[in-house]
């Protein structure tokens, strides 16, 4: 069967309500005046990875459970406006939602609505198998019910990546993703010892490449047993928000990987894309294009 999809993204489609707060933690008060306002827009982890890979020219397809509601309409419009193929399966509990509290320094706190999914949710096996059969790579978001799709993706030999986000290295929910993926991303935010966690992932799972992103401190790349520090890239504009930076990093890394680049070059591309994402206000969505990405990597 002919390959028609470069990157198949599973999960992570949803809507965020962005609230700018005076600081994190939020100062206790009866009320706060919010500027530049409270904005609801489509775009969660899977959406941002799909946007990033599509903007970089990769044939991208996004698969998730989405509600027949206003939030679902926003998600569908985002994909339509950015020419991202979307298979939206019905979710009677509604589209995933979160409230993002964003501080003046760009840091965020996400509050997720846990009523929008259930343990019994599943992606249809036939749909997953059909899409995997024509895909080069699958990026699996850790939202329910993507863990059950991991064995189905493995059947046709599709390579798999995942982002564990702020995993502490112990929470068992993340382990199926960590151990099934060939490429693992995660944040240093909750890791007391990133290297130990990275090496544990490669020792116990399939991954030969693990990337820990560390914000302004850059990233750490473990590839074929060798640990390398990747400096943060210089942003092209003032930093305003860290929302989506990890997803942008992953998308650019995949762009390099599927283009045959070595892991260190992929991580440098990821650093450039992550820095770019931090210059985009959380109230809108945008991703770096291939020309700016390669130019930024060249400067680095």
C-alpha positions, 0 to 999 in steps of 0.5 A: 500500500502506498504511503500517503501520510508522513505523520499520523497524530493520535489524540490531543485535540481540544480547546483552551480558554486562556486567562492572563493572571497577575502571577503564578500562583494567582494572588488571592483576591476577590477579583482580578481585571484580566488583560488582554482579555479571556480568549477561547481558541482551539489548540491542545497538544495534538493540534499543535504537533499537527499544525507544526508538522503540516506547516513544515510541509509534512503530510499530516493526519490527525485522529481523535475523539471530538464532540458535536459541540461549539468546542468541536467546531473550533477544532474542526475549523482550526484543521480546515483553516490550516489544511490539516487532515482530520478524522474526528470520531464522535465523543458524546462527552464533548470535546476536550477542554482546559483553562490555561492560566498564563503569568506575566513571565509566560509560564502557564498552569493548565486546568483540564476538564476530566469529565470529557473522557472515560476509561471505556473510550476507544479509537476504532481498531479498523480506523487506526489500522487503516491510517497506520497502514499508509503512514510513515510515523505516528506521534501519540499524545498521552490523552485517553484513549491513545494507549490502547492504539499503541499495539495497533500502530506497531503491527505495520511497522510504523515508528512511534513518538510520544511526549510525556510532558511533565512526567515525574518518572514514576506515574504509571499512567505514562509508562505504556507510552514511554515503553512503546515509543521509538522516540520519547519527548518529556519535560524536565519540569518534574524530573529530579534527575533527567538522565536517570529517567532517560536511561531508564526509558531506553533500558526498559522500552523500545526507544533509542532516542529520548529528549528532555526539554528544559526551557531556557536551559535548552534540552538534553538528548540521549541517542544511542547511549550518548547524552548531549546538551543542546543549547536553547535557540535565540528567539526571533522576537520577545518571549511572551508565552511558553504554551506549545513550545514542547509541541513545536520542538517535537514537530520540528524534530520529526521534520528533521527525522523524517528528512534523514537528519541525525538526532543532534541536528533534529534536536537543534531544529526542535530548539529553534521551533520551540523558541519561535513558539515562545514568541507567539501569544497563547491567544492564537496559534502559529507555527514556524515554516521550513525557511525560518526553521532552517535559517534559525538552525543555521545561525545556531 
